[in-house]
Amino acid sequence: MLIPFSALPPLLGGTLLLAPAADVPVATLLLDSRRVSLTAGAVFFALRGPNHDGHHHLAALYAKGIRLFVVAYPPASLEAFAGAGFVLVPDTLVALQTLAARHRIDFTGPVWAITGSNGKTIVKEWLAQLLAPDEDICRSPKSYNSQVGVPLSVWELAPGRHTLGIFEAGISERGEMERLAAIIRPTHGIFTTLGTAHDAGFSSENEKLSEKLCLFEGPGFELLVYCADQLAVAAAVQARALPALAWTRHDAPGASLRFRLKATTAGTTTVRVRLGDTAATAHFPAEHLAGQAAARFTLPFADEPSVENALHCLAVLLWRQLDPTKALAPAEIQRRLLRLHPVAMRLEMKAGRHGCYLLDDTYNNDLAGLSLALDALSRQARPGGRTLILSDVLESGLSGAELYARVAALVRAHGVTRLIGVGEELSQELKIKNDELKIDSVNAEAADNRFLIFNSSFLIQTYPTTEALLSKLRPGDFQNETILIKGARRFGFERVVVALQQPQHGTVLEVNLDALTHNLHYYRQQLRPGTKLMVMVKAFAYGSGSYEVASLLEFQRADYLAVAYADEGQQLRDNGISLPIMVLNPGPDSFGQLRRYRLEPEIYSLERLHDYLQAAREAAQDEAGFLPPLHLKLDTGMRRLGFDEEELPALLALLATHRAALPVAGIMTHLAAADDPAHDDFTRGQLATFRRMAAAIEEVLGYSASKHVLNSAGIRRFPEAQLDMVRLGVGLYGVEAGAENAANLRAVSTLKTTISQIKTLPPGTTVGYGRRGAATTHERRVATLAIGYADGYDRRFSSGGGVVLLHGRRAPVVGSVCMDMVMVDVTDVPEARPGDVAIVFGEGLPTTELAARIGTIPYELLTNVSERVKRVFVSE
């Protein structure tokens, strides 16, 4: 139910200070004055914290178009806020939570809540991936699990669209979980682990456990999934008589499921499922699970944290087998498990330099997480030493001496041979310990580079900051070692990983997610109120990476996605994307796929419409229900795909006869020259034809369908034709025909490569295949770059057709572009050295210029970047 701004004062226990010029429904909850996107229906909650106060930014937000505010104290004068609405409340954070809790009441589907000390975000993401083919899922973005993050996440729950919610909840002190429970109101839950994170906020571990479990004690709660091997958790769950499903790896009493694990040499883990002592219960009736007993599955992981997180998800899948409408064949469960993709914050295994192997666990650092990571380190059977690079351990609730005594015990128990400590607290505690032991520094003259020896086989090195470590770090100091890099997020240990990691393919496509968000917001600001936004993510999201871009768009509340083929839509569903998806070019053989993955086809001909009608009849006979609604494509002048106006009578007759079997979600056309003012009369003729044809179709249907005609350029140039929805394409990625708009967009993609080798060539020397790199009369330096046409670097760039940027200067291509390499002249870049990074396109070398050099368009350069090129996603 939409909540109008006028309803906020009584709902939030506040007072209306100023009524807005228009009483609009609340659409967006805004907390950060720097990240303003939608303004219509956006309400700014002026939160206050130790280092910030949202009330200081009211005027700036008003200037950006925000008109609705919830405040804890009024501005000095309301006269400067003409047309704005202000609600005064005692506490803006409580008001935010109250509004989200009211919104949650309107959703009647199942909601899963996930809490614990470790693994919450990964379990959330993986559970969403596993259930996405069957459900429209709303889930917390990133690790939004706080007093602010949870209400923002729950607000995104759409009762009319989502079928399932998955939210994580984290707390750091007493009383917080009660507030989160009132917002989430979970029907189901998962408890991951109980560790030492946030111990400081509680008097004991039992108190913290009790606080966490109150998330699952509300009315309507049906089931908690947890690991019975955590004895304290099991005892607390049983004492509270919570409805629960427990699983075990070690025959813990009271578990319904037993998992037997076996690691493989391929880096996977085999799981054998057995029924536990309490299997013949309401949770798992014995007769139902007769066919599930002794089932075997393979997890695509071997590290302990990933296995633990995946088993929680497997337990949920097995529990869902009780419902025939949600049951999956074991082969389908296995397929989904194998498709789980890594989450950036989990421990990752990477090849290092000089024969080393890296365990990258740079997301957080507490005692429980350190113990799990050290378990993974100790299981590595590689020869050589074991090094731990460790930051200060945060939020443990222990004194420094007690905390690092535990750290030292863990380190010794897991066979670490070298410890590199980073952080003032860790450095100080290690110094105190070694002063007590009267152990001298090996390198006493460098205070930030001390080497201290506990015993003959254990070396310690300390640095006060990550920057100090990086200034002294030499990859050659590590030879054939296994290195665990474990740091709290604020230490930025990903820079340490980069320094030690084995270089992969020297070419990467860097995708700036902040730039993409900027472009999205720019086009949104051009839209009229109520106009929806469909975003094109076809062709691997114009080369940027389909899933990653789609995930960001889902978080940014796009209304629709569009792909070219059903396989692209299926891939997005497999990766947890739940937005409506339109398929531009579906074939009859993909109609079953459309039904299974809830994909909406574009239908552009009578032949294809007859095919779809037949598929609908077959689906109904198979009791599989009707196919998804379709989008009718009208040809108003593009002369590519679509119904011509002379075909309209036949189309109308077919729709009139089969209204129920052919539900229409949208009516669309494609403009041929919306970017070119020289063809504006033609474009207006297309729009008139579309309106005429669409009106006739809607009259026959008896209802209004979503009409969409505009592309990126059309959004800006023909605002009167925005209709119900627009289709944003290449403009999102920072490219639009028409130089007048270039300044408003940011380049999203930067293609980079590295210099493999540099040769100094004497006069008269040719270069490359066919000697097409012509000889010169002077000496020159030629660099070979690690990119070629197999990476998508067009062969038309050969022999000076292309240039790259090195140290801010342009280097022209010499000779022919090869499959995996290209040569460039760096005579005028004397500082160029092997390993240097070259910009192939990006800031300073835009795709529009490069495309013009070879007679093509920027679309081609973007979409040609091979999938073998690693995508790196960055946020500033």
DRENVOVO-747100 format. One record per residue (C-alpha): z, y, x. Coordinates in steps of 0.5 Angstrom, whole numbers, padded with zeros to 4 digits, always signed. Layout:
ZYX...
This chain:
+0000+0000+0000-0002+0007+0003+0004+0011+0004+0003+0019+0002+0006+0024+0007+0010+0027+0001+0013+0020+0000+0016+0021+0007+0022+0025+0006+0026+0020+0001+0024+0014+0005+0026+0017+0011+0032+0020+0009+0030+0027+0011+0028+0034+0008+0021+0037+0007+0021+0043+0011+0014+0045+0010+0009+0042+0005+0002+0040+0008-0005+0043+0005-0007+0036+0003-0002+0031+0002-0006+0025+0005-0004+0018+0006-0001+0016+0013-0006+0013+0017-0004+0013+0025+0003+0014+0028+0003+0018+0034+0008+0019+0039+0004+0021+0046+0001+0028+0046-0003+0026+0051-0007+0021+0047-0009+0024+0041-0015+0020+0038-0015+0020+0030-0013+0026+0027-0014+0025+0019-0007+0022+0017-0004+0022+0024+0003+0023+0024+0007+0025+0030+0014+0023+0031+0018+0027+0036+0022+0022+0040+0027+0024+0045+0029+0021+0051+0033+0022+0057+0026+0025+0061+0022+0027+0055+0022+0031+0048+0016+0031+0043+0019+0037+0040+0016+0041+0046+0009+0039+0045+0008+0041+0037+0004+0047+0038-0001+0043+0043-0001+0038+0038-0003+0043+0032-0008+0046+0037-0011+0039+0037-0012+0038+0030-0005+0034+0028-0002+0037+0022+0003+0032+0020+0010+0032+0024+0017+0028+0023+0022+0032+0027+0029+0032+0029+0030+0039+0029+0025+0045+0027+0020+0049+0031+0023+0056+0032+0018+0059+0027+0013+0055+0022+0009+0061+0021+0004+0058+0027+0003+0052+0023-0001+0054+0017-0003+0048+0013+0002+0043+0017+0007+0038+0014+0014+0038+0017+0019+0033+0015+0026+0034+0018+0030+0027+0019+0037+0026+0023+0033+0021+0028+0026+0021+0029+0026+0014+0032+0030+0011+0026+0025+0014+0022+0019+0011+0026+0023+0004+0025+0024+0005+0017+0017+0007+0016+0014+0001+0020+0019-0004+0016+0017-0001+0009+0010-0002+0011+0012-0010+0013+0014-0011+0006+0007-0011+0003+0005-0017+0008+0006-0023+0004+0003-0028+0010+0007-0031+0015+0010-0027+0021+0011-0031+0028+0017-0027+0032+0017-0029+0040+0023-0027+0044+0027-0030+0050+0027-0027+0057+0021-0029+0060+0014-0031+0058+0014-0027+0051+0007-0024+0052+0004-0030+0055+0006-0034+0049+0004-0029+0044-0003-0028+0047-0004-0036+0048-0002-0037+0041-0006-0032+0038-0012-0035+0042-0011-0042+0039-0010-0040+0032-0016-0035+0032-0021-0039+0029-0017-0040+0023-0013-0034+0022-0014-0026+0022-0009-0025+0027-0005-0018+0028-0001-0018+0034+0003-0014+0039-0002-0010+0044+0000-0012+0051+0008-0012+0052+0010-0008+0046+0016-0011+0045+0021-0005+0045+0025-0001+0040+0018+0004+0040+0013-0002+0041+0015-0006+0035+0014-0001+0030+0008+0001+0033+0005-0006+0033+0008-0008+0026+0004-0002+0023-0002-0005+0025-0001-0011+0020-0006-0010+0015-0004-0014+0008-0011-0014+0006-0014-0017+0012-0010-0020+0016-0007-0027+0015-0002-0028+0020+0002-0023+0025+0005-0025+0032+0010-0020+0035+0014-0020+0041+0021-0017+0041+0025-0015+0047+0032-0012+0048+0036-0009+0053+0043-0008+0050+0047-0010+0044+0045-0008+0037+0038-0007+0038+0035-0014+0036+0038-0013+0029+0034-0006+0028+0028-0010+0031+0029-0016+0026+0029-0011+0020+0022-0009+0022+0019-0015+0024+0022-0020+0018+0019-0026+0021+0018-0032+0017+0017-0037+0024+0019-0036+0031+0019-0038+0038+0025-0038+0043+0022-0038+0050+0027-0038+0055+0034-0035+0057+0035-0032+0063+0038-0026+0067+0034-0020+0065+0038-0015+0062+0044-0018+0063+0047-0011+0064+0047-0009+0057+0051-0015+0055+0058-0017+0056+0056-0025+0057+0050-0029+0057+0053-0032+0050+0053-0025+0047+0046-0024+0049+0044-0030+0046+0047-0029+0040+0044-0022+0040+0037-0025+0041+0038-0031+0035+0040-0026+0030+0032-0024+0030+0031-0031+0026+0037-0030+0021+0034-0026+0016+0032-0028+0009+0026-0032+0008+0026-0035+0015+0023-0042+0015+0022-0045+0023+0024-0043+0030+0021-0047+0035+0025-0048+0042+0026-0052+0048+0032-0057+0047+0033-0057+0055+0036-0050+0055+0043-0053+0053+0046-0046+0051+0040-0045+0047+0040-0051+0043+0048-0051+0042+0047-0044+0039+0041-0046+0034+0045-0052+0032+0051-0048+0031+0048-0043+0026+0044-0048+0023+0038-0045+0024+0032-0049+0021+0028-0051+0028+0024-0055+0031+0026-0057+0038+0022-0060+0044+0024-0063+0050+0021-0066+0057+0028-0069+0059+0030-0073+0053+0035-0068+0050+0039-0070+0044+0036-0067+0037+0029-0066+0039+0023-0068+0035+0018-0068+0040+0018-0071+0047+0013-0069+0052+0012-0073+0058+0008-0069+0064+0004-0071+0070+0001-0066+0074-0006-0068+0077-0010-0067+0083-0015-0062+0079-0009-0057+0078-0008-0059+0071-0002-0063+0067-0003-0069+0063+0002-0068+0057+0004-0075+0053+0007-0073+0046+0012-0078+0043+0017-0077+0037+0024-0076+0039+0030-0078+0035+0030-0073+0029+0022-0074+0028+0023-0078+0021+0025-0071+0018+0023-0066+0014+0019-0063+0020+0016-0069+0022+0015-0074+0017+0014-0081+0021+0009-0083+0016+0005-0077+0018+0006-0077+0025+0004-0084+0026-0003-0082+0028+0000-0077+0033+0005-0081+0037+0003-0082+0044-0003-0077+0043-0005-0074+0050-0007-0067+0052-0009-0064+0058-0007-0057+0060-0011-0053+0064-0005-0051+0069+0000-0054+0074+0005-0048+0075+0011-0049+0072+0011-0042+0068+0005-0043+0065+0006-0051+0063+0013-0048+0060+0009-0043+0056+0003-0048+0054+0008-0053+0051+0011-0048+0046+0004-0047+0043+0003-0054+0043+0009-0055+0039+0007-0050+0034+0000-0053+0033+0003-0060+0032+0008-0057+0027+0002-0054+0023-0001-0061+0023+0004-0062+0017-0001-0058+0013-0007-0061+0011-0011-0054+0010-0009-0052+0018-0009-0059+0021-0014-0060+0027-0017-0066+0030-0014-0068+0037-0020-0067+0040-0020-0060+0037-0013-0058+0040-0015-0061+0046-0022-0056+0046-0017-0050+0045-0012-0052+0050-0017-0052+0055-0020-0045+0053-0014-0042+0054-0015-0036+0059-0010-0033+0064-0006-0027+0062-0006-0022+0067+0002-0022+0068+0003-0029+0069+0003-0032+0076-0004-0033+0079-0006-0037+0085-0011-0034+0089-0014-0036+0096-0012-0031+0102-0014-0029+0108-0014-0033+0115-0013-0040+0111-0007-0037+0107-0006-0038+0099-0003-0033+0095+0002-0034+0089+0001-0027+0085+0007-0026+0080+0007-0018+0081+0009-0017+0073+0016-0017+0073+0022-0019+0077+0029-0022+0075+0033-0028+0077+0030-0033+0072+0023-0031+0074+0024-0032+0081+0027-0039+0080+0021-0041+0077+0016-0038+0082+0020-0041+0087+0019-0047+0084+0012-0046+0084+0012-0044+0091+0016-0051+0093+0011-0055+0090+0005-0053+0094+0004-0059+0099+0000-0054+0104+0001-0054+0111+0004-0048+0114+0010-0044+0113+0012-0041+0106+0013-0033+0105+0016-0030+0100+0015-0022+0099+0020-0020+0094+0022-0013+0091+0029-0011+0089+0031-0015+0083+0032-0011+0077+0036-0011+0070+0040-0017+0073+0047-0014+0071+0050-0016+0077+0053-0013+0083+0049-0012+0089+0053-0017+0093+0053-0022+0088+0046-0021+0086+0043-0022+0093+0048-0028+0094+0044-0031+0089+0037-0029+0091+0039-0032+0098+0041-0039+0095+0035-0039+0091+0031-0037+0097+0034-0043+0102+0034-0048+0097+0026-0047+0096+0024-0048+0103+0022-0041+0105+0021-0039+0112+0020-0032+0112+0022-0027+0107+0019-0020+0106+0024-0015+0102+0022-0009+0099+0026-0004+0096+0032+0001+0098+0038-0004+0095+0035-0011+0098+0034-0007+0104+0041-0005+0104+0044-0011+0102+0040-0015+0107+0043-0010+0113+0050-0011+0110+0049-0019+0111+0047-0019+0118+0051-0014+0120+0057-0018+0118+0054-0024+0121+0053-0019+0127+0046-0021+0128+0042-0016+0132+0035-0013+0130+0029-0016+0134+0025-0009+0133+0031-0004+0132+0027+0002+0134+0023+0002+0128+0028+0003+0122+0023+0001+0117+0021-0005+0120+0027-0009+0122+0026-0017+0124+0033-0020+0123+0034-0028+0124+0039-0032+0119+0037-0038+0123+0032-0041+0128+0027-0042+0122+0028-0036+0117+0026-0029+0119+0027-0023+0115+0023-0017+0115+0025-0011+0110+0022-0004+0108+0025+0001+0103+0018+0002+0099+0011-0001+0098+0008+0004+0102+0012+0003+0108+0010-0004+0107+0003-0003+0107+0003+0002+0112+0005-0004+0117+0002-0010+0113-0003-0014+0118-0007-0020+0114-0007-0023+0121+0000-0024+0122+0000-0029+0116-0004-0036+0118-0004-0042+0114+0002-0040+0110+0003-0040+0102+0005-0033+0100+0009-0032+0094+0009-0025+0092+0014-0023+0087+0015-0016+0085+0018-0012+0079+0012-0008+0076+0014-0001+0078+0013-0003+0086+0006-0004+0085+0005-0010+0089-0002-0011+0086-0004-0007+0092+0000-0012+0097-0005-0018+0093-0011-0014+0095-0009-0013+0102-0008-0021+0103-0013-0024+0098-0019-0027+0101-0025-0023+0099-0030-0026+0094-0037-0024+0092-0037-0017+0095-0040-0014+0089-0036-0012+0083-0037-0008+0076-0031-0004+0075-0030-0002+0068-0025+0004+0067-0022+0002+0060-0019+0010+0060-0026+0012+0060-0028+0008+0054-0022+0010+0050-0024+0017+0052-0031+0016+0049-0029+0012+0043-0024+0018+0041-0030+0023+0042-0035+0020+0037-0029+0019+0032-0028+0026+0033-0035+0027+0030-0034+0023+0024-0032+0025+0017-0026+0023+0014-0026+0016+0011-0032+0014+0015-0031+0007+0018-0034+0005+0025-0037-0001+0028-0038-0002+0035-0043-0006+0039-0041-0011+0044-0047-0015+0044-0050-0017+0051-0044-0018+0054-0041-0011+0051-0047-0008+0055-0045-0011+0061-0038-0009+0061-0035-0016+0059-0035-0018+0051-0027-0020+0050-0024-0015+0054-0028-0009+0051-0027-0012+0044-0019-0013+0045-0019-0006+0047-0023-0004+0041-0018-0008+0036-0012-0005+0039-0016+0002+0038-0017+0000+0031-0025+0000+0030-0027-0003+0024-0032-0008+0025-0036-0011+0032-0043-0013+0032-0046-0018+0036-0053-0021+0037-0052-0028+0036-0047-0033+0033-0045-0036+0040-0043-0029+0042-0038-0028+0035-0035-0035+0036-0033-0033+0043-0030-0027+0041-0026-0031+0036-0024-0037+0041-0021-0031+0045-0017-0028+0039-0021-0023+0036-0020-0022+0029-0024-0016+0027-0030-0017+0022-0036-0018+0026-0043-0017+0024-0049-0022+0027-0055-0018+0028-0060-0024+0029-0057-0030+0026-0062-0036+0025-0061-0042+0020-0058-0047+0025-0052-0042+0026-0050-0041+0018-0045-0047+0019-0042-0043+0025-0042-0037+0021-0038-0040+0016-0033-0043+0021-0032-0037+0025-0032-0032+0019-0038-0028+0022-0042-0024+0017-0050-0024+0018-0055-0019+0018-0061-0021+0013-0067-0018+0014-0073-0022+0010-0074-0026+0004-0075-0032+0008-0068-0031+0011-0065-0030+0005-0067-0036+0002-0065-0040+0008-0058-0037+0007-0058-0038-0001-0059-0045+0001-0054-0046+0006-0049-0043+0000-0051-0048-0004-0049-0053+0001-0043-0050+0003-0041-0050-0005-0043-0058-0006-0039-0059+0001-0032-0056-0002-0033-0051+0004-0033-0045+0000-0038-0039+0000-0041-0037+0006-0039-0030+0009-0042-0024+0006-0048-0021+0009-0051-0014+0011-0058-0013+0008-0063-0010+0013-0068-0005+0011-0074-0003+0015-0075+0005+0013-0080+0006+0019-0077+0002+0025-0082-0003+0024-0078-0008+0027-0074-0012+0023-0072-0011+0015-0074-0011+0008-0080-0006+0007-0080-0002+0001-0086-0006-0003-0081-0012-0002-0076-0009-0006-0078-0012-0013-0077-0019-0010-0071-0018-0007-0068-0015-0013-0070-0020-0017-0067-0025-0012-0060-0021-0012-0060-0021-0019-0060-0028-0020-0055-0030-0015-0050-0025-0015-0044-0030-0014-0048-0034-0008-0050-0028-0004-0044-0023-0004-0047-0016+0000-0042-0013+0005-0047-0008+0007-0054-0005+0007-0057-0002+0013-0063+0001+0017-0064+0003+0024-0067+0010+0026-0073+0010+0030-0072+0017+0034-0065+0019+0032-0064+0022+0039-0071+0026+0039-0071+0033+0036-0079+0032+0036-0078+0027+0031-0073+0030+0026-0078+0030+0020-0079+0023+0021-0072+0021+0021-0070+0025+0015-0076+0021+0012-0072+0015+0014-0066+0017+0011-0069+0019+0004-0072+0012+0004-0066+0009+0005-0062+0012+0000-0067+0011-0005-0067+0003-0003-0060+0003-0003-0059+0006-0009-0063+0001-0013-0060-0005-0009-0053-0003-0011-0055-0002-0019-0057-0009-0019-0051-0011-0015-0046-0008-0020-0042-0005-0014-0042-0001-0008-0044-0004-0001-0042-0001+0006-0048+0003+0008-0049+0004+0015-0055+0008+0019-0053+0012+0025-0053+0010+0032-0050+0014+0038-0054+0019+0038-0055+0020+0030-0047+0020+0029-0048+0027+0033-0054+0029+0030-0054+0027+0023-0047+0028+0021-0049+0029+0013-0052+0021+0014-0045+0018+0016-0044+0015+0010-0039+0009+0009-0040+0007+0017-0043+0008+0023-0045+0004+0029-0043+0006+0036-0047+0003+0041-0049+0005+0048-0045+0012+0047-0039+0008+0048-0041+0006+0055-0042+0013+0057-0050+0013+0056-0053+0017+0051-0060+0019+0050-0060+0027+0050-0057+0031+0056-0054+0036+0052-0048+0031+0050-0047+0028+0057-0042+0033+0059-0038+0030+0053-0038+0023+0056-0035+0019+0061-0038+0014+0065-0035+0007+0064-0038+0002+0069-0038+0003+0077-0042-0002+0080-0040-0003+0087-0042-0008+0093-0040-0008+0101-0044-0008+0107-0044-0015+0110-0048-0013+0117-0051-0007+0120-0056-0007+0125-0059-0002+0130-0067-0003+0130-0072+0000+0135-0078+0004+0133-0084-0001+0130-0079-0006+0127-0080-0008+0120-0075-0011+0115-0075-0016+0110-0079-0021+0106-0087-0020+0107-0085-0014+0112-0085-0009+0107-0080-0005+0110-0085-0001+0114-0084+0000+0121-0082+0007+0123-0083+0011+0130-0075+0012+0131-0069+0008+0132-0065+0007+0125-0059+0003+0123-0060-0001+0117-0054-0004+0113-0055-0011+0109-0051-0010+0102-0048-0016+0098-0052-0015+0092-0059-0018+0090-0063-0019+0084-0059-0025+0082-0054-0020+0081-0058-0016+0077-0060-0011+0082-0068-0009+0080-0073-0011+0085-0077-0005+0083-0071-0001+0087-0075-0004+0093-0078+0000+0099-0074+0007+0097-0074+0006+0090-0067+0006+0090-0061+0009+0093-0054+0007+0094-0048+0012+0096-0044+0011+0102-0038+0015+0104-0041+0020+0099-0048+0020+0102-0055+0017+0099-0058+0011+0103-0065+0009+0101-0067+0002+0100-0071-0001+0106-0076-0007+0104-0076-0012+0098-0069-0013+0094-0067-0020+0096-0064-0025+0091-0057-0024+0094-0058-0018+0099-0061-0012+0100-0062-0007+0106-0061+0000+0106-0062+0006+0111-0055+0008+0114-0058+0012+0120-0055+0019+0116-0049+0015+0115-0046+0014+0122-0039+0012+0120-0041+0007+0116-0038+0000+0118-0039-0007+0115-0034-0008+0110-0035-0001+0107-0036+0000+0100-0042+0002+0097-0043+0005+0090-0049+0002+0087-0048+0006+0080-0043+0010+0078-0040+0017+0079-0045+0021+0083-0050+0016+0082-0051+0016+0074-0055+0010+0071-0059+0015+0068-0062+0018+0074-0063+0011+0077-0067+0008+0071-0071+0014+0071-0073+0012+0078-0076+0006+0076-0079+0008+0069-0073+0004+0065-0067+0006+0061-0060+0006+0063-0059+0000+0057-0063-0005+0062-0059-0003+0068-0052-0004+0065-0054-0011+0061-0058-0013+0067-0051-0014+0071-0050-0021+0072-0044-0025+0069-0043-0028+0076-0041-0021+0078-0034-0020+0078-0031-0015+0072-0025-0011+0074-0022-0007+0069-0018-0001+0071-0013+0004+0067-0012+0010+0071
